[in-house]
Amino acid sequence: QVQLVQSGAEVKKPGASVKVSCKASGYTFTTYDIHWVRQATGQGLEWMGWMNPHSGNTGFAQKFQGRVTMTSDTSINTAYMELSSLDFDDTAVYYCTRKPFPSAFWGQGSLVTVSS
Amino acid sequence: DTVVTQTPLSSPVTLGQPASISCNSSHSLVHSDGNTYLSWLQQRPGQPPRLLIYQISKRFSGVPDRFSGSGAGTNFTLTISRVEAEDAGLYYCVQATQFPYTFGQGTKLEIE
């Protein structure tokens, strides 16, 4: 069965970077784009961007341009989302999900807390 | 960006009664391929979103048939024919016709 398993919670200081992983199983990893969505505590869902594990092509929401990197390691079926220059309002649960978007398949979420 | 607006933001509903949530977009969600990529998600506390409906009205596998979607162009509706206790939670519409993909603000369904 399709599974997306994400890395654990992280605490970062303002200005730092965080890298969240998303390990896929149960399907051919390179066949489907991976999308990233975040949710601040008590807030709604926000789409961040997508990446194609086969080609490496990416696309991001304007607000994250220049600050987000999405990559993958096809040898271990894992996608990564790295967000730099963290600020307090980047505190959120970050989810990976699969194409077609929105998918039935989501990671469990990774809490990133930005705290001084 | 396509703005997606949900109403109401909170909906108290009596067990066994119908409920509906509206979703309006600032631009037509008809894609150049002819499909309309408007979906509905349910989210319970501490859980990732769950796909209920995609392409306006297609119920995802395993979703109870009391959930239905309708609409076209810029106006869409999620209807629950008879609310059950397990339907409590947050509901989001999301458009995936145009980048950046955008979500509605979410509607909290409270069962009375």
Boltz contact constraints between the chains, C-beta under 6 A:
constraints:
  - contact:
      token1: [A, 44]
      token2: [B, 103]
      max_distance: 6.0
  - contact:
      token1: [A, 44]
      token2: [B, 105]
      max_distance: 6.0
  - contact:
      token1: [A, 44]
      token2: [B, 106]
      max_distance: 6.0
  - contact:
      token1: [A, 45]
      token2: [B, 92]
      max_distance: 6.0
  - contact:
      token1: [A, 45]
      token2: [B, 103]
      max_distance: 6.0
  - contact:
      token1: [A, 47]
      token2: [B, 100]
      max_distance: 6.0
  - contact:
      token1: [A, 47]
      token2: [B, 101]
      max_distance: 6.0
  - contact:
      token1: [A, 61]
      token2: [B, 100]
      max_distance: 6.0
  - contact:
      token1: [A, 95]
      token2: [B, 48]
      max_distance: 6.0
  - contact:
      token1: [A, 101]
      token2: [B, 96]
      max_distance: 6.0
  - contact:
      token1: [A, 102]
      token2: [B, 39]
      max_distance: 6.0
  - contact:
      token1: [A, 102]
      token2: [B, 41]
      max_distance: 6.0
  - contact:
      token1: [A, 102]
      token2: [B, 51]
      max_distance: 6.0
  - contact:
      token1: [A, 102]
      token2: [B, 94]
      max_distance: 6.0
  - contact:
      token1: [A, 104]
      token2: [B, 51]
      max_distance: 6.0
  - contact:
      token1: [A, 104]
      token2: [B, 60]
      max_distance: 6.0
  - contact:
      token1: [A, 106]
      token2: [B, 48]
      max_distance: 6.0
  - contact:
      token1: [A, 109]
      token2: [B, 48]
      max_distance: 6.0
